[in-house]
Amino acid sequence: MADEEVKKDYEIAVNGTLHTLEHDRVGFDRIVDFAYPGQVDDEQYIFKVEYENTKSDPHDGKLVKGEHVEVRHSGTEFSVLRSVRS
């Protein structure tokens, strides 16, 4: 009988698209980059990141630049909104 493989990856959804992480901790910049590749440092945009079902407490909330959250192996979701800075 083969040993069962322990689940090591973490699957998150960003704007409805699934992404795989190697660690249970993810930050604002990485989440924005999943949603809008290469735009996280573009000064013409403002990003708003909301999350739900994290391992971190609180389990739902807003993530701002410089912050991180701990995610579950599956079921953590992020919503990223982008607006033009005026």
PDB file of N, CA, C and O in Angstrom:
ATOM      1  N   MET A   1       0.838  -1.177   0.000  1.00  0.00           N
ATOM      2  CA  MET A   1       0.000   0.000   0.000  1.00  0.00           C
ATOM      3  C   MET A   1       0.883   1.239   0.000  1.00  0.00           C
ATOM      4  O   MET A   1       1.779   1.359   0.835  1.00  0.00           O
ATOM      5  N   ALA A   2       0.641   2.162  -0.926  1.00  0.00           N
ATOM      6  CA  ALA A   2       1.447   3.372  -1.053  1.00  0.00           C
ATOM      7  C   ALA A   2       1.071   4.388   0.018  1.00  0.00           C
ATOM      8  O   ALA A   2      -0.081   4.488   0.441  1.00  0.00           O
ATOM      9  N   ASP A   3       2.086   5.136   0.439  1.00  0.00           N
ATOM     10  CA  ASP A   3       1.825   6.222   1.398  1.00  0.00           C
ATOM     11  C   ASP A   3       0.990   7.301   0.732  1.00  0.00           C
ATOM     12  O   ASP A   3       1.192   7.628  -0.438  1.00  0.00           O
ATOM     13  N   GLU A   4       0.051   7.851   1.490  1.00  0.00           N
ATOM     14  CA  GLU A   4      -0.746   8.946   0.948  1.00  0.00           C
ATOM     15  C   GLU A   4       0.094  10.213   0.946  1.00  0.00           C
ATOM     16  O   GLU A   4       0.799  10.506   1.912  1.00  0.00           O
ATOM     17  N   GLU A   5       0.012  10.955  -0.138  1.00  0.00           N
ATOM     18  CA  GLU A   5       0.766  12.194  -0.245  1.00  0.00           C
ATOM     19  C   GLU A   5       0.067  13.282   0.568  1.00  0.00           C
ATOM     20  O   GLU A   5      -1.139  13.495   0.440  1.00  0.00           O
ATOM     21  N   VAL A   6       0.838  13.958   1.396  1.00  0.00           N
ATOM     22  CA  VAL A   6       0.298  15.047   2.199  1.00  0.00           C
ATOM     23  C   VAL A   6       0.162  16.270   1.303  1.00  0.00           C
ATOM     24  O   VAL A   6       1.086  16.614   0.566  1.00  0.00           O
ATOM     25  N   LYS A   7      -0.973  16.915   1.369  1.00  0.00           N
ATOM     26  CA  LYS A   7      -1.220  18.086   0.544  1.00  0.00           C
ATOM     27  C   LYS A   7      -0.325  19.230   1.002  1.00  0.00           C
ATOM     28  O   LYS A   7      -0.428  19.685   2.141  1.00  0.00           O
ATOM     29  N   LYS A   8       0.555  19.695   0.113  1.00  0.00           N
ATOM     30  CA  LYS A   8       1.521  20.729   0.457  1.00  0.00           C
ATOM     31  C   LYS A   8       1.182  22.074  -0.162  1.00  0.00           C
ATOM     32  O   LYS A   8       1.569  23.109   0.381  1.00  0.00           O
ATOM     33  N   ASP A   9       0.482  22.090  -1.269  1.00  0.00           N
ATOM     34  CA  ASP A   9       0.164  23.334  -1.953  1.00  0.00           C
ATOM     35  C   ASP A   9      -1.112  23.952  -1.405  1.00  0.00           C
ATOM     36  O   ASP A   9      -1.928  23.285  -0.769  1.00  0.00           O
ATOM     37  N   TYR A  10      -1.262  25.231  -1.667  1.00  0.00           N
ATOM     38  CA  TYR A  10      -2.430  25.989  -1.232  1.00  0.00           C
ATOM     39  C   TYR A  10      -3.090  26.557  -2.480  1.00  0.00           C
ATOM     40  O   TYR A  10      -2.440  27.212  -3.295  1.00  0.00           O
ATOM     41  N   GLU A  11      -4.378  26.303  -2.622  1.00  0.00           N
ATOM     42  CA  GLU A  11      -5.108  26.775  -3.793  1.00  0.00           C
ATOM     43  C   GLU A  11      -6.013  27.927  -3.381  1.00  0.00           C
ATOM     44  O   GLU A  11      -6.864  27.780  -2.504  1.00  0.00           O
ATOM     45  N   ILE A  12      -5.818  29.083  -4.029  1.00  0.00           N
ATOM     46  CA  ILE A  12      -6.626  30.268  -3.740  1.00  0.00           C
ATOM     47  C   ILE A  12      -7.319  30.712  -5.019  1.00  0.00           C
ATOM     48  O   ILE A  12      -6.900  30.362  -6.123  1.00  0.00           O
ATOM     49  N   ALA A  13      -8.378  31.485  -4.857  1.00  0.00           N
ATOM     50  CA  ALA A  13      -9.069  32.077  -6.002  1.00  0.00           C
ATOM     51  C   ALA A  13      -8.873  33.585  -5.943  1.00  0.00           C
ATOM     52  O   ALA A  13      -9.085  34.211  -4.905  1.00  0.00           O
ATOM     53  N   VAL A  14      -8.465  34.160  -7.071  1.00  0.00           N
ATOM     54  CA  VAL A  14      -8.309  35.612  -7.193  1.00  0.00           C
ATOM     55  C   VAL A  14      -9.189  36.049  -8.349  1.00  0.00           C
ATOM     56  O   VAL A  14      -8.948  35.684  -9.500  1.00  0.00           O
ATOM     57  N   ASN A  15     -10.210  36.834  -8.036  1.00  0.00           N
ATOM     58  CA  ASN A  15     -11.196  37.261  -9.042  1.00  0.00           C
ATOM     59  C   ASN A  15     -11.755  36.061  -9.805  1.00  0.00           C
ATOM     60  O   ASN A  15     -11.996  36.131 -11.011  1.00  0.00           O
ATOM     61  N   GLY A  16     -11.954  34.963  -9.085  1.00  0.00           N
ATOM     62  CA  GLY A  16     -12.563  33.775  -9.672  1.00  0.00           C
ATOM     63  C   GLY A  16     -11.616  32.824 -10.378  1.00  0.00           C
ATOM     64  O   GLY A  16     -12.039  31.759 -10.825  1.00  0.00           O
ATOM     65  N   THR A  17     -10.334  33.184 -10.490  1.00  0.00           N
ATOM     66  CA  THR A  17      -9.350  32.333 -11.148  1.00  0.00           C
ATOM     67  C   THR A  17      -8.506  31.635 -10.084  1.00  0.00           C
ATOM     68  O   THR A  17      -8.026  32.280  -9.152  1.00  0.00           O
ATOM     69  N   LEU A  18      -8.324  30.326 -10.218  1.00  0.00           N
ATOM     70  CA  LEU A  18      -7.552  29.562  -9.244  1.00  0.00           C
ATOM     71  C   LEU A  18      -6.053  29.741  -9.458  1.00  0.00           C
ATOM     72  O   LEU A  18      -5.570  29.776 -10.590  1.00  0.00           O
ATOM     73  N   HIS A  19      -5.324  29.854  -8.339  1.00  0.00           N
ATOM     74  CA  HIS A  19      -3.866  29.973  -8.342  1.00  0.00           C
ATOM     75  C   HIS A  19      -3.328  29.065  -7.247  1.00  0.00           C
ATOM     76  O   HIS A  19      -4.002  28.824  -6.246  1.00  0.00           O
ATOM     77  N   THR A  20      -2.115  28.564  -7.438  1.00  0.00           N
ATOM     78  CA  THR A  20      -1.493  27.679  -6.466  1.00  0.00           C
ATOM     79  C   THR A  20      -0.316  28.381  -5.800  1.00  0.00           C
ATOM     80  O   THR A  20       0.508  29.010  -6.464  1.00  0.00           O
ATOM     81  N   LEU A  21      -0.256  28.262  -4.479  1.00  0.00           N
ATOM     82  CA  LEU A  21       0.845  28.808  -3.689  1.00  0.00           C
ATOM     83  C   LEU A  21       1.609  27.661  -3.047  1.00  0.00           C
ATOM     84  O   LEU A  21       1.041  26.599  -2.792  1.00  0.00           O
ATOM     85  N   GLU A  22       2.889  27.870  -2.786  1.00  0.00           N
ATOM     86  CA  GLU A  22       3.697  26.861  -2.109  1.00  0.00           C
ATOM     87  C   GLU A  22       3.667  27.043  -0.599  1.00  0.00           C
ATOM     88  O   GLU A  22       4.013  26.124   0.144  1.00  0.00           O
ATOM     89  N   HIS A  23       3.255  28.231  -0.136  1.00  0.00           N
ATOM     90  CA  HIS A  23       3.236  28.541   1.296  1.00  0.00           C
ATOM     91  C   HIS A  23       1.860  29.042   1.699  1.00  0.00           C
ATOM     92  O   HIS A  23       1.061  29.438   0.851  1.00  0.00           O
ATOM     93  N   ASP A  24       1.586  29.023   3.002  1.00  0.00           N
ATOM     94  CA  ASP A  24       0.263  29.449   3.471  1.00  0.00           C
ATOM     95  C   ASP A  24       0.167  30.947   3.729  1.00  0.00           C
ATOM     96  O   ASP A  24      -0.856  31.422   4.222  1.00  0.00           O
ATOM     97  N   ARG A  25       1.209  31.692   3.405  1.00  0.00           N
ATOM     98  CA  ARG A  25       1.212  33.141   3.636  1.00  0.00           C
ATOM     99  C   ARG A  25       1.358  33.861   2.301  1.00  0.00           C
ATOM    100  O   ARG A  25       2.238  33.539   1.502  1.00  0.00           O
ATOM    101  N   VAL A  26       0.486  34.840   2.069  1.00  0.00           N
ATOM    102  CA  VAL A  26       0.526  35.594   0.807  1.00  0.00           C
ATOM    103  C   VAL A  26       0.256  37.061   1.110  1.00  0.00           C
ATOM    104  O   VAL A  26      -0.515  37.399   2.008  1.00  0.00           O
ATOM    105  N   GLY A  27       0.905  37.915   0.344  1.00  0.00           N
ATOM    106  CA  GLY A  27       0.786  39.343   0.574  1.00  0.00           C
ATOM    107  C   GLY A  27       0.023  40.083  -0.515  1.00  0.00           C
ATOM    108  O   GLY A  27      -0.311  39.532  -1.564  1.00  0.00           O
ATOM    109  N   PHE A  28      -0.234  41.338  -0.228  1.00  0.00           N
ATOM    110  CA  PHE A  28      -0.970  42.236  -1.108  1.00  0.00           C
ATOM    111  C   PHE A  28      -0.382  42.241  -2.523  1.00  0.00           C
ATOM    112  O   PHE A  28      -1.113  42.047  -3.494  1.00  0.00           O
ATOM    113  N   ASP A  29       0.923  42.461  -2.645  1.00  0.00           N
ATOM    114  CA  ASP A  29       1.539  42.578  -3.967  1.00  0.00           C
ATOM    115  C   ASP A  29       1.333  41.325  -4.814  1.00  0.00           C
ATOM    116  O   ASP A  29       1.044  41.419  -6.006  1.00  0.00           O
ATOM    117  N   ARG A  30       1.479  40.166  -4.205  1.00  0.00           N
ATOM    118  CA  ARG A  30       1.326  38.913  -4.959  1.00  0.00           C
ATOM    119  C   ARG A  30      -0.113  38.734  -5.429  1.00  0.00           C
ATOM    120  O   ARG A  30      -0.353  38.288  -6.551  1.00  0.00           O
ATOM    121  N   ILE A  31      -1.065  39.081  -4.575  1.00  0.00           N
ATOM    122  CA  ILE A  31      -2.474  38.958  -4.955  1.00  0.00           C
ATOM    123  C   ILE A  31      -2.801  39.899  -6.107  1.00  0.00           C
ATOM    124  O   ILE A  31      -3.453  39.499  -7.072  1.00  0.00           O
ATOM    125  N   VAL A  32      -2.347  41.155  -6.009  1.00  0.00           N
ATOM    126  CA  VAL A  32      -2.588  42.111  -7.093  1.00  0.00           C
ATOM    127  C   VAL A  32      -1.928  41.623  -8.377  1.00  0.00           C
ATOM    128  O   VAL A  32      -2.501  41.757  -9.458  1.00  0.00           O
ATOM    129  N   ASP A  33      -0.730  41.060  -8.267  1.00  0.00           N
ATOM    130  CA  ASP A  33      -0.032  40.577  -9.460  1.00  0.00           C
ATOM    131  C   ASP A  33      -0.762  39.411 -10.119  1.00  0.00           C
ATOM    132  O   ASP A  33      -0.728  39.274 -11.342  1.00  0.00           O
ATOM    133  N   PHE A  34      -1.424  38.568  -9.322  1.00  0.00           N
ATOM    134  CA  PHE A  34      -2.250  37.514  -9.919  1.00  0.00           C
ATOM    135  C   PHE A  34      -3.383  38.127 -10.740  1.00  0.00           C
ATOM    136  O   PHE A  34      -3.682  37.660 -11.840  1.00  0.00           O
ATOM    137  N   ALA A  35      -4.009  39.170 -10.206  1.00  0.00           N
ATOM    138  CA  ALA A  35      -5.165  39.782 -10.874  1.00  0.00           C
ATOM    139  C   ALA A  35      -4.759  40.683 -12.037  1.00  0.00           C
ATOM    140  O   ALA A  35      -5.402  40.682 -13.086  1.00  0.00           O
ATOM    141  N   TYR A  36      -3.684  41.454 -11.842  1.00  0.00           N
ATOM    142  CA  TYR A  36      -3.226  42.429 -12.837  1.00  0.00           C
ATOM    143  C   TYR A  36      -1.703  42.335 -12.962  1.00  0.00           C
ATOM    144  O   TYR A  36      -0.981  43.162 -12.407  1.00  0.00           O
ATOM    145  N   PRO A  37      -1.223  41.334 -13.686  1.00  0.00           N
ATOM    146  CA  PRO A  37       0.223  41.098 -13.770  1.00  0.00           C
ATOM    147  C   PRO A  37       1.015  42.340 -14.185  1.00  0.00           C
ATOM    148  O   PRO A  37       0.691  43.014 -15.162  1.00  0.00           O
ATOM    149  N   GLY A  38       2.072  42.617 -13.402  1.00  0.00           N
ATOM    150  CA  GLY A  38       2.977  43.709 -13.723  1.00  0.00           C
ATOM    151  C   GLY A  38       2.476  45.102 -13.405  1.00  0.00           C
ATOM    152  O   GLY A  38       3.152  46.079 -13.727  1.00  0.00           O
ATOM    153  N   GLN A  39       1.314  45.227 -12.785  1.00  0.00           N
ATOM    154  CA  GLN A  39       0.741  46.561 -12.562  1.00  0.00           C
ATOM    155  C   GLN A  39       0.766  47.018 -11.105  1.00  0.00           C
ATOM    156  O   GLN A  39       0.367  48.147 -10.819  1.00  0.00           O
ATOM    157  N   VAL A  40       1.218  46.183 -10.183  1.00  0.00           N
ATOM    158  CA  VAL A  40       1.133  46.500  -8.758  1.00  0.00           C
ATOM    159  C   VAL A  40       1.864  47.802  -8.412  1.00  0.00           C
ATOM    160  O   VAL A  40       1.433  48.513  -7.504  1.00  0.00           O
ATOM    161  N   ASP A  41       2.938  48.126  -9.097  1.00  0.00           N
ATOM    162  CA  ASP A  41       3.688  49.352  -8.802  1.00  0.00           C
ATOM    163  C   ASP A  41       3.385  50.489  -9.762  1.00  0.00           C
ATOM    164  O   ASP A  41       4.038  51.531  -9.706  1.00  0.00           O
ATOM    165  N   ASP A  42       2.411  50.309 -10.639  1.00  0.00           N
ATOM    166  CA  ASP A  42       2.026  51.355 -11.584  1.00  0.00           C
ATOM    167  C   ASP A  42       1.246  52.433 -10.840  1.00  0.00           C
ATOM    168  O   ASP A  42       0.150  52.181 -10.338  1.00  0.00           O
ATOM    169  N   GLU A  43       1.807  53.620 -10.772  1.00  0.00           N
ATOM    170  CA  GLU A  43       1.224  54.705  -9.982  1.00  0.00           C
ATOM    171  C   GLU A  43      -0.092  55.257 -10.526  1.00  0.00           C
ATOM    172  O   GLU A  43      -0.764  56.029  -9.841  1.00  0.00           O
ATOM    173  N   GLN A  44      -0.466  54.877 -11.734  1.00  0.00           N
ATOM    174  CA  GLN A  44      -1.736  55.375 -12.263  1.00  0.00           C
ATOM    175  C   GLN A  44      -2.942  54.613 -11.706  1.00  0.00           C
ATOM    176  O   GLN A  44      -4.086  55.026 -11.897  1.00  0.00           O
ATOM    177  N   TYR A  45      -2.677  53.497 -11.014  1.00  0.00           N
ATOM    178  CA  TYR A  45      -3.764  52.673 -10.493  1.00  0.00           C
ATOM    179  C   TYR A  45      -3.785  52.626  -8.971  1.00  0.00           C
ATOM    180  O   TYR A  45      -2.754  52.745  -8.309  1.00  0.00           O
ATOM    181  N   ILE A  46      -4.985  52.451  -8.437  1.00  0.00           N
ATOM    182  CA  ILE A  46      -5.210  52.176  -7.021  1.00  0.00           C
ATOM    183  C   ILE A  46      -5.875  50.804  -6.961  1.00  0.00           C
ATOM    184  O   ILE A  46      -6.806  50.529  -7.719  1.00  0.00           O
ATOM    185  N   PHE A  47      -5.400  49.946  -6.062  1.00  0.00           N
ATOM    186  CA  PHE A  47      -5.941  48.594  -5.936  1.00  0.00           C
ATOM    187  C   PHE A  47      -6.605  48.424  -4.586  1.00  0.00           C
ATOM    188  O   PHE A  47      -6.103  48.895  -3.566  1.00  0.00           O
ATOM    189  N   LYS A  48      -7.742  47.742  -4.593  1.00  0.00           N
ATOM    190  CA  LYS A  48      -8.470  47.401  -3.374  1.00  0.00           C
ATOM    191  C   LYS A  48      -8.577  45.880  -3.338  1.00  0.00           C
ATOM    192  O   LYS A  48      -9.086  45.262  -4.272  1.00  0.00           O
ATOM    193  N   VAL A  49      -8.090  45.281  -2.245  1.00  0.00           N
ATOM    194  CA  VAL A  49      -8.092  43.822  -2.123  1.00  0.00           C
ATOM    195  C   VAL A  49      -8.938  43.422  -0.921  1.00  0.00           C
ATOM    196  O   VAL A  49      -8.711  43.886   0.196  1.00  0.00           O
ATOM    197  N   GLU A  50      -9.910  42.559  -1.164  1.00  0.00           N
ATOM    198  CA  GLU A  50     -10.730  42.003  -0.091  1.00  0.00           C
ATOM    199  C   GLU A  50     -10.543  40.487  -0.100  1.00  0.00           C
ATOM    200  O   GLU A  50     -10.310  39.886  -1.149  1.00  0.00           O
ATOM    201  N   TYR A  51     -10.647  39.879   1.077  1.00  0.00           N
ATOM    202  CA  TYR A  51     -10.460  38.441   1.186  1.00  0.00           C
ATOM    203  C   TYR A  51     -11.537  37.831   2.064  1.00  0.00           C
ATOM    204  O   TYR A  51     -12.177  38.515   2.862  1.00  0.00           O
ATOM    205  N   GLU A  52     -11.722  36.520   1.895  1.00  0.00           N
ATOM    206  CA  GLU A  52     -12.635  35.775   2.758  1.00  0.00           C
ATOM    207  C   GLU A  52     -12.144  34.349   2.904  1.00  0.00           C
ATOM    208  O   GLU A  52     -11.478  33.798   2.028  1.00  0.00           O
ATOM    209  N   ASN A  53     -12.500  33.766   4.051  1.00  0.00           N
ATOM    210  CA  ASN A  53     -12.186  32.376   4.380  1.00  0.00           C
ATOM    211  C   ASN A  53     -10.680  32.124   4.515  1.00  0.00           C
ATOM    212  O   ASN A  53     -10.171  31.117   4.022  1.00  0.00           O
ATOM    213  N   THR A  54      -9.967  33.042   5.187  1.00  0.00           N
ATOM    214  CA  THR A  54      -8.543  32.817   5.447  1.00  0.00           C
ATOM    215  C   THR A  54      -8.355  32.069   6.759  1.00  0.00           C
ATOM    216  O   THR A  54      -9.284  31.944   7.556  1.00  0.00           O
ATOM    217  N   LYS A  55      -7.153  31.579   6.969  1.00  0.00           N
ATOM    218  CA  LYS A  55      -6.788  30.972   8.232  1.00  0.00           C
ATOM    219  C   LYS A  55      -6.501  32.063   9.263  1.00  0.00           C
ATOM    220  O   LYS A  55      -6.650  31.844  10.465  1.00  0.00           O
ATOM    221  N   SER A  56      -6.087  33.246   8.783  1.00  0.00           N
ATOM    222  CA  SER A  56      -5.811  34.386   9.657  1.00  0.00           C
ATOM    223  C   SER A  56      -7.085  34.863  10.328  1.00  0.00           C
ATOM    224  O   SER A  56      -8.191  34.632   9.837  1.00  0.00           O
ATOM    225  N   ASP A  57      -6.911  35.528  11.450  1.00  0.00           N
ATOM    226  CA  ASP A  57      -8.051  36.126  12.143  1.00  0.00           C
ATOM    227  C   ASP A  57      -7.918  37.632  12.030  1.00  0.00           C
ATOM    228  O   ASP A  57      -6.901  38.155  12.486  1.00  0.00           O
ATOM    229  N   PRO A  58      -8.846  38.367  11.469  1.00  0.00           N
ATOM    230  CA  PRO A  58     -10.171  37.912  11.066  1.00  0.00           C
ATOM    231  C   PRO A  58     -10.120  37.107   9.760  1.00  0.00           C
ATOM    232  O   PRO A  58      -9.178  37.236   8.978  1.00  0.00           O
ATOM    233  N   HIS A  59     -11.130  36.290   9.542  1.00  0.00           N
ATOM    234  CA  HIS A  59     -11.170  35.418   8.370  1.00  0.00           C
ATOM    235  C   HIS A  59     -11.617  36.145   7.105  1.00  0.00           C
ATOM    236  O   HIS A  59     -11.407  35.650   5.998  1.00  0.00           O
ATOM    237  N   ASP A  60     -12.223  37.302   7.260  1.00  0.00           N
ATOM    238  CA  ASP A  60     -12.689  38.116   6.136  1.00  0.00           C
ATOM    239  C   ASP A  60     -12.249  39.550   6.385  1.00  0.00           C
ATOM    240  O   ASP A  60     -12.226  40.004   7.529  1.00  0.00           O
ATOM    241  N   GLY A  61     -11.902  40.263   5.322  1.00  0.00           N
ATOM    242  CA  GLY A  61     -11.524  41.655   5.508  1.00  0.00           C
ATOM    243  C   GLY A  61     -10.854  42.243   4.288  1.00  0.00           C
ATOM    244  O   GLY A  61     -10.991  41.744   3.171  1.00  0.00           O
ATOM    245  N   LYS A  62     -10.120  43.327   4.532  1.00  0.00           N
ATOM    246  CA  LYS A  62      -9.406  44.040   3.474  1.00  0.00           C
ATOM    247  C   LYS A  62      -7.915  43.900   3.715  1.00  0.00           C
ATOM    248  O   LYS A  62      -7.446  43.891   4.853  1.00  0.00           O
ATOM    249  N   LEU A  63      -7.185  43.792   2.618  1.00  0.00           N
ATOM    250  CA  LEU A  63      -5.738  43.669   2.659  1.00  0.00           C
ATOM    251  C   LEU A  63      -5.156  44.923   2.036  1.00  0.00           C
ATOM    252  O   LEU A  63      -5.569  45.318   0.946  1.00  0.00           O
ATOM    253  N   VAL A  64      -4.202  45.557   2.709  1.00  0.00           N
ATOM    254  CA  VAL A  64      -3.571  46.765   2.168  1.00  0.00           C
ATOM    255  C   VAL A  64      -2.099  46.488   1.882  1.00  0.00           C
ATOM    256  O   VAL A  64      -1.526  45.512   2.366  1.00  0.00           O
ATOM    257  N   LYS A  65      -1.507  47.364   1.090  1.00  0.00           N
ATOM    258  CA  LYS A  65      -0.112  47.201   0.687  1.00  0.00           C
ATOM    259  C   LYS A  65       0.767  46.982   1.916  1.00  0.00           C
ATOM    260  O   LYS A  65       0.665  47.710   2.903  1.00  0.00           O
ATOM    261  N   GLY A  66       1.623  45.978   1.842  1.00  0.00           N
ATOM    262  CA  GLY A  66       2.524  45.644   2.934  1.00  0.00           C
ATOM    263  C   GLY A  66       1.991  44.579   3.876  1.00  0.00           C
ATOM    264  O   GLY A  66       2.748  44.045   4.686  1.00  0.00           O
ATOM    265  N   GLU A  67       0.706  44.259   3.790  1.00  0.00           N
ATOM    266  CA  GLU A  67       0.116  43.252   4.669  1.00  0.00           C
ATOM    267  C   GLU A  67       0.116  41.871   4.021  1.00  0.00           C
ATOM    268  O   GLU A  67       0.198  41.727   2.802  1.00  0.00           O
ATOM    269  N   HIS A  68       0.021  40.854   4.892  1.00  0.00           N
ATOM    270  CA  HIS A  68      -0.060  39.447   4.482  1.00  0.00           C
ATOM    271  C   HIS A  68      -1.194  38.782   5.244  1.00  0.00           C
ATOM    272  O   HIS A  68      -1.614  39.258   6.298  1.00  0.00           O
ATOM    273  N   VAL A  69      -1.686  37.672   4.695  1.00  0.00           N
ATOM    274  CA  VAL A  69      -2.652  36.825   5.407  1.00  0.00           C
ATOM    275  C   VAL A  69      -2.225  35.371   5.243  1.00  0.00           C
ATOM    276  O   VAL A  69      -1.489  35.023   4.320  1.00  0.00           O
ATOM    277  N   GLU A  70      -2.699  34.537   6.151  1.00  0.00           N
ATOM    278  CA  GLU A  70      -2.480  33.096   6.041  1.00  0.00           C
ATOM    279  C   GLU A  70      -3.715  32.485   5.393  1.00  0.00           C
ATOM    280  O   GLU A  70      -4.844  32.755   5.801  1.00  0.00           O
ATOM    281  N   VAL A  71      -3.480  31.653   4.374  1.00  0.00           N
ATOM    282  CA  VAL A  71      -4.578  31.053   3.624  1.00  0.00           C
ATOM    283  C   VAL A  71      -4.779  29.602   4.027  1.00  0.00           C
ATOM    284  O   VAL A  71      -3.900  28.986   4.629  1.00  0.00           O
ATOM    285  N   ARG A  72      -5.930  29.070   3.694  1.00  0.00           N
ATOM    286  CA  ARG A  72      -6.235  27.651   3.912  1.00  0.00           C
ATOM    287  C   ARG A  72      -5.731  26.860   2.697  1.00  0.00           C
ATOM    288  O   ARG A  72      -5.399  27.446   1.667  1.00  0.00           O
ATOM    289  N   HIS A  73      -5.676  25.529   2.822  1.00  0.00           N
ATOM    290  CA  HIS A  73      -5.247  24.707   1.679  1.00  0.00           C
ATOM    291  C   HIS A  73      -6.161  24.918   0.475  1.00  0.00           C
ATOM    292  O   HIS A  73      -5.721  24.824  -0.671  1.00  0.00           O
ATOM    293  N   SER A  74      -7.423  25.201   0.741  1.00  0.00           N
ATOM    294  CA  SER A  74      -8.352  25.537  -0.343  1.00  0.00           C
ATOM    295  C   SER A  74      -9.503  26.339   0.253  1.00  0.00           C
ATOM    296  O   SER A  74      -9.789  26.252   1.447  1.00  0.00           O
ATOM    297  N   GLY A  75     -10.147  27.112  -0.593  1.00  0.00           N
ATOM    298  CA  GLY A  75     -11.325  27.845  -0.165  1.00  0.00           C
ATOM    299  C   GLY A  75     -11.111  29.317   0.154  1.00  0.00           C
ATOM    300  O   GLY A  75     -12.082  30.039   0.382  1.00  0.00           O
ATOM    301  N   THR A  76      -9.850  29.785   0.174  1.00  0.00           N
ATOM    302  CA  THR A  76      -9.608  31.207   0.415  1.00  0.00           C
ATOM    303  C   THR A  76      -9.806  31.953  -0.893  1.00  0.00           C
ATOM    304  O   THR A  76      -9.295  31.552  -1.938  1.00  0.00           O
ATOM    305  N   GLU A  77     -10.564  33.055  -0.816  1.00  0.00           N
ATOM    306  CA  GLU A  77     -10.878  33.831  -2.018  1.00  0.00           C
ATOM    307  C   GLU A  77     -10.478  35.282  -1.841  1.00  0.00           C
ATOM    308  O   GLU A  77     -10.578  35.848  -0.753  1.00  0.00           O
ATOM    309  N   PHE A  78     -10.016  35.876  -2.951  1.00  0.00           N
ATOM    310  CA  PHE A  78      -9.632  37.282  -2.979  1.00  0.00           C
ATOM    311  C   PHE A  78     -10.360  37.974  -4.116  1.00  0.00           C
ATOM    312  O   PHE A  78     -10.582  37.392  -5.178  1.00  0.00           O
ATOM    313  N   SER A  79     -10.726  39.217  -3.878  1.00  0.00           N
ATOM    314  CA  SER A  79     -11.321  40.066  -4.905  1.00  0.00           C
ATOM    315  C   SER A  79     -10.437  41.303  -5.030  1.00  0.00           C
ATOM    316  O   SER A  79     -10.175  41.989  -4.043  1.00  0.00           O
ATOM    317  N   VAL A  80      -9.981  41.582  -6.246  1.00  0.00           N
ATOM    318  CA  VAL A  80      -9.107  42.729  -6.478  1.00  0.00           C
ATOM    319  C   VAL A  80      -9.810  43.685  -7.434  1.00  0.00           C
ATOM    320  O   VAL A  80     -10.182  43.315  -8.548  1.00  0.00           O
ATOM    321  N   LEU A  81      -9.983  44.910  -6.979  1.00  0.00           N
ATOM    322  CA  LEU A  81     -10.569  45.948  -7.817  1.00  0.00           C
ATOM    323  C   LEU A  81      -9.490  46.957  -8.155  1.00  0.00           C
ATOM    324  O   LEU A  81      -8.675  47.315  -7.305  1.00  0.00           O
ATOM    325  N   ARG A  82      -9.485  47.419  -9.408  1.00  0.00           N
ATOM    326  CA  ARG A  82      -8.504  48.387  -9.871  1.00  0.00           C
ATOM    327  C   ARG A  82      -9.236  49.636 -10.341  1.00  0.00           C
ATOM    328  O   ARG A  82     -10.213  49.547 -11.084  1.00  0.00           O
ATOM    329  N   SER A  83      -8.759  50.803  -9.905  1.00  0.00           N
ATOM    330  CA  SER A  83      -9.326  52.050 -10.399  1.00  0.00           C
ATOM    331  C   SER A  83      -8.181  52.978 -10.799  1.00  0.00           C
ATOM    332  O   SER A  83      -7.056  52.855 -10.313  1.00  0.00           O
ATOM    333  N   VAL A  84      -8.496  53.901 -11.687  1.00  0.00           N
ATOM    334  CA  VAL A  84      -7.502  54.848 -12.165  1.00  0.00           C
ATOM    335  C   VAL A  84      -7.383  55.991 -11.161  1.00  0.00           C
ATOM    336  O   VAL A  84      -8.379  56.587 -10.752  1.00  0.00           O
ATOM    337  N   ARG A  85      -6.152  56.279 -10.778  1.00  0.00           N
ATOM    338  CA  ARG A  85      -5.900  57.387  -9.856  1.00  0.00           C
ATOM    339  C   ARG A  85      -6.226  58.689 -10.580  1.00  0.00           C
ATOM    340  O   ARG A  85      -5.799  58.896 -11.716  1.00  0.00           O
ATOM    341  N   SER A  86      -6.975  59.558  -9.927  1.00  0.00           N
ATOM    342  CA  SER A  86      -7.344  60.819 -10.589  1.00  0.00           C
ATOM    343  C   SER A  86      -6.591  61.986 -10.007  1.00  0.00           C
ATOM    344  O   SER A  86      -6.778  63.121 -10.445  1.00  0.00           O
TER     345      SER A  86
END
